[in-house]
Amino acid sequence: MSLTIQRPAEAPTPPMREPELAAPAVRRRGGRSRRRRREYLLFALFALPNLALIAVFAYWPVIGNAYLSLTRWDMIAPQPTFVGLDNYATLFTDPSFLRVLRITAVWVVAVVGISLVGGLALALLFAAKVPGRRAVSALAFSPHILSGAAVAAVWLFLFDPNYGLSRVAFSAFGLDSPHWTTSSRWALPALIIVAVWKGVGFVAIVYLAALQSLPGDVLEAARLDGAGKWKTFRHIIFPLLSPTTFFLAVTQIIGAFQSFDLIAMMTSGGPGEATTTLSWFIYSQGFMQFKAGTAAAGAMIMFVLLLVVTTVQLRYVEKKVHY
């Protein structure tokens, strides 16, 4: 008798299924996309009002002024008359306007240069541990917060050749006081003195803050290496102050170009055209001679000059800044 051994039937092999897609990963990517879109929408909601204000109050006036500079308008006629580039041609062929540009250049270079050098010197003095330095620094900064009209009124009295402090100071040496604001020789130096006096305190305070934030270990290492005060300042302190110097140079140049209040209160661009800077020229052409097109052309020239100066500073001067 033969025994037959029966093997148990093998379980059927389940059919092969295609691999499923990574659904969680897809959902994550979809969630990130929706979150990014919400963030962009939130950014737009917050940024668009500010961008709209900048466009309306900054860019649109520039565009409107550029168009007005191509017209001739006396502010009385209903519509300006389009004249193309005639206003620019008239300005650049006018010797008096070229003199205005020279006066503006002298004004900017003198005010900015003296303010930076004097402000740095005052900051070094304030940083020294001498009695009363806090009170002196506060007094030096106080002219910056005064209005230009108030500063001009005070200095007009000081410059008075008959009753002012200038007469007393010069008479002590047996000299007559210059006619500061009525002499074509002294009017521009007088304005430069007042502008520097008003702005040098701000420059000094900014430099003082930068001096107080310098790394002490670097200065201590220089002292231990035997470096004197001048070498330490020249090779360590001044290079470390270059970001502050760059910031002050940019802001002070822009402010000097736009200076108006001191000129309006003290000299009104005179005597003659001795103190007629570009800002005063724009005002006088537009609101005293009612030549809106010429004033707009002058404003566009100032805009281009500031743009060129700032671009040169950002492109070339900033390379020498040590951050």
Buried (B, 14 or more C-beta within 10 A) or exposed (E): EEEEEEEEEEEEEEEEEEEEEEEEEEEEEEEEEEEEEEEEEEEEEEEEEEEEEEEEEEEEEEEEBBEBBBBBBEEEEEEBEEBEEBBBEBBEEEEEBEBBBEBBEBBBEBBBEBBBEBBBEBBBBBBEEEEEBEEBBEEBBEBBEEEBEEBBEBBBEBBBBEEBEBBEEBEEEEEEBBBBBBBBEBBBBBBBBBBBBBBBBBBBBBBBEBBEEBEEEEBEEBEEEEBEEEEBBEEBBEEBBBEBBBEBBBBBBBBBBEBEBBBBBBBBBBBEBBBBBBBBBBBBBBEEEEBBBBBBBBBBBBBEBBEEBEEEBEEEBBEEBEE
